[in-house]
Amino acid sequence: MQYTEGQKAEIRALFAIKRRRQHLISLPLIALIMGFAFLENGNARAILGIPASMVLPGFLSILAGAIVVSLYNWRCPACKRYLGKQRNPKFCSKCGVALQ
């Protein structure tokens, strides 16, 4: 599909918002995963005062929620298809529209 210059600019602006949102999702999640890995030593009964039996389900819930939000967010603004695992794609691999 051919897009006007205005539509192309809007697609690039929407992609910039999606990319920023994706970073806001993934960076704290990575920090949470790393923190959980360092704090959990196998024998801990509590992590930061929270019982270990509550930490794992909470962690898994946050992880599942972040994955769902990421899958919903990381879509092409033009064709609405998933952009894949690339961190900063220049073009949509499905419709070919320029994202940057």
C-alpha positions in Angstrom: 0.0 0.0 0.0 1.2 3.5 -0.8 1.2 6.0 2.0 1.3 9.8 1.9 4.1 11.6 3.5 1.8 12.6 6.4 0.8 9.0 6.9 4.5 7.9 6.9 5.4 10.5 9.5 2.5 9.4 11.7 3.6 5.7 11.4 7.2 6.7 12.4 5.8 8.7 15.3 3.6 5.8 16.5 6.5 3.4 16.2 8.7 5.7 18.3 6.0 5.6 21.0 5.8 1.8 20.8 9.6 1.5 21.0 9.7 3.7 24.0 6.9 1.8 25.7 8.7 -1.5 24.9 11.8 -0.2 26.6 9.7 0.8 29.6 8.4 -2.8 29.8 11.6 -4.6 29.2 14.3 -2.7 31.2 12.6 -3.0 34.6 11.7 -6.6 33.9 15.4 -7.4 33.2 16.3 -5.7 36.4 13.7 -7.7 38.3 14.9 -11.0 36.8 18.5 -10.2 37.6 17.6 -9.1 41.2 15.5 -12.3 41.7 18.4 -14.4 40.5 20.9 -12.7 42.9 18.5 -12.7 45.9 17.3 -16.3 45.7 19.9 -18.6 47.0 17.8 -21.8 47.3 17.6 -21.8 51.1 16.0 -18.5 51.6 12.7 -18.5 53.5 12.1 -14.8 52.8 13.3 -12.4 50.2 13.3 -8.7 51.3 11.0 -9.8 54.2 8.4 -11.4 51.8 7.9 -15.1 52.3 9.5 -17.1 49.4 6.3 -18.9 48.8 4.7 -15.6 47.7 7.7 -14.3 45.8 7.7 -16.9 43.0 4.0 -16.6 42.1 4.2 -12.8 42.2 7.3 -12.9 40.0 5.7 -15.3 37.5 2.6 -13.1 37.4 4.6 -10.0 36.6 6.6 -11.9 34.0 3.4 -13.2 32.3 1.9 -9.8 32.4 4.9 -8.2 30.8 5.0 -10.8 28.0 1.3 -10.2 27.2 1.8 -6.4 27.2 4.9 -6.8 25.0 3.2 -9.0 22.5 0.3 -6.5 22.3 2.5 -3.5 22.0 5.2 -4.7 19.6 3.2 -4.5 16.5 3.6 -2.5 13.3 1.5 0.7 13.3 0.6 0.2 9.7 -0.4 -3.5 9.4 -0.7 -4.4 13.1 1.4 -7.6 12.8 4.0 -8.6 15.3 7.4 -7.0 14.6 9.4 -10.0 15.7 12.4 -10.2 18.0 14.3 -7.3 16.6 15.0 -4.6 19.1 15.0 -1.7 16.6 13.7 -2.6 13.1 14.0 -0.1 10.3 11.2 -1.7 8.3 8.2 -3.9 9.0 9.1 -7.4 7.7 5.5 -8.1 6.9 4.3 -4.9 5.0 7.6 -3.2 4.3 6.7 0.2 5.7 9.6 2.3 7.1 9.4 2.5 10.8 12.3 5.0 11.3 
